[in-house]
Amino acid sequence: MPVTNDEIVEALLRPIDQALQRQGITPEYLAKKLKQELNATVVKTHYDPKRGEIVYSKKLPAWEIRQRARQDAHRLLNHYPATKHEVSARVGVVDYQDLDEETRAKLREAATEIAKAILESEKEPSE
């Protein structure tokens, strides 16, 4: 049965998405955190020797955090031009039956290694 490049990429990324979901890192959670960062504030402190105490400022915009959050939002919304990536893969569908035995063996070996790595990454760390 032919397998497309998109199917291979999806199969490799699915475990990562599932692991993030299990930890509560959902698109909604990320959107909420991004909104908080876009409105981030900071309170500055300094010691006032005349009063002999630490003085706190009012809440001020945390410009550095807001700037990074704004850039993240633009990236997520595809507002920046696409980054050029060099791809050296053959695009299309490969029929497993058309491959020679040596290539099939290499493909099986690679698939086994990928599966082992995915299973290993999904193991919960013992605490």
Secondary structure, DSSP 4 states (H G I P E B T S, - for coil): --B-HHHHHHHHHHHHHHHHHHTT--HHHHHHHHHHHHT-EE--EEEETTTTEEEEPPPEE-HHHHHHHHHHHHHHTT-SPPPP----S--S-B-GGGS-HHHHHHHHHHHHHHHHHHHHHHSPPP-
